[in-house]
Amino acid sequence: MIFYLKLGPLLEQGLRLLRQWRHRARSRRQLLALDEQRLKDTGLSRAEALREGCKPFWQS
């Protein structure tokens, strides 16, 4: 029981990190898929989208 109490917050933190990584990866794939008009609507250039979209998921 004591082991679980110590491990619980660590597991929660790990799951939170995995969700954040998954969100970043999905967002970056979507960013790379935007056409020129959508990029213009968001105020990003293709170069900026590529720079952000090509980052590894673990890098903020």
C-alpha positions as CSV (number, residue, x, y, z in Angstrom):
1,M,0.0,0.0,0.0
2,I,2.7,2.5,0.9
3,F,4.5,1.6,-2.4
4,Y,1.3,2.5,-4.4
5,L,0.9,5.8,-2.6
6,K,4.5,6.8,-3.6
7,L,4.1,5.5,-7.1
8,G,0.6,7.1,-7.8
9,P,1.8,10.7,-8.3
10,L,4.7,9.5,-10.4
11,L,2.3,7.5,-12.7
12,E,0.0,10.5,-12.9
13,Q,2.8,12.8,-13.9
14,G,4.0,10.2,-16.5
15,L,0.5,9.9,-18.0
16,R,0.2,13.7,-18.1
17,L,3.5,13.9,-20.0
18,L,2.4,11.2,-22.5
19,R,-0.8,13.1,-23.2
20,Q,1.1,16.3,-23.7
21,W,3.5,14.6,-26.1
22,R,0.6,13.0,-28.0
23,H,-1.2,16.4,-28.3
24,R,2.0,18.1,-29.6
25,A,2.6,15.4,-32.2
26,R,-1.0,15.6,-33.4
27,S,-0.9,19.4,-33.5
28,R,2.3,19.5,-35.4
29,R,1.0,17.0,-38.0
30,Q,-2.1,19.2,-38.4
31,L,0.1,22.3,-38.8
32,L,2.2,20.7,-41.5
33,A,-1.0,19.7,-43.4
34,L,-2.4,23.3,-43.6
35,D,-2.6,24.9,-47.0
36,E,-1.2,28.3,-47.7
37,Q,-4.5,30.1,-47.1
38,R,-5.0,28.5,-43.7
39,L,-1.4,29.4,-42.8
40,K,-2.1,33.0,-43.9
41,D,-5.2,33.0,-41.7
42,T,-3.2,32.0,-38.7
43,G,-0.4,34.5,-39.4
44,L,2.2,31.9,-40.1
45,S,4.6,31.5,-43.0
46,R,5.3,28.1,-44.5
47,A,8.9,28.3,-43.1
48,E,7.5,29.0,-39.6
49,A,5.1,26.1,-39.9
50,L,7.8,23.8,-41.1
51,R,10.1,24.9,-38.2
52,E,7.4,24.2,-35.6
53,G,5.9,21.1,-37.3
54,C,9.3,19.3,-37.7
55,K,10.2,19.6,-34.0
56,P,10.2,16.3,-32.1
57,F,7.1,15.7,-30.0
58,W,9.1,15.9,-26.7
59,Q,10.5,19.4,-27.6
60,S,8.3,22.4,-26.7
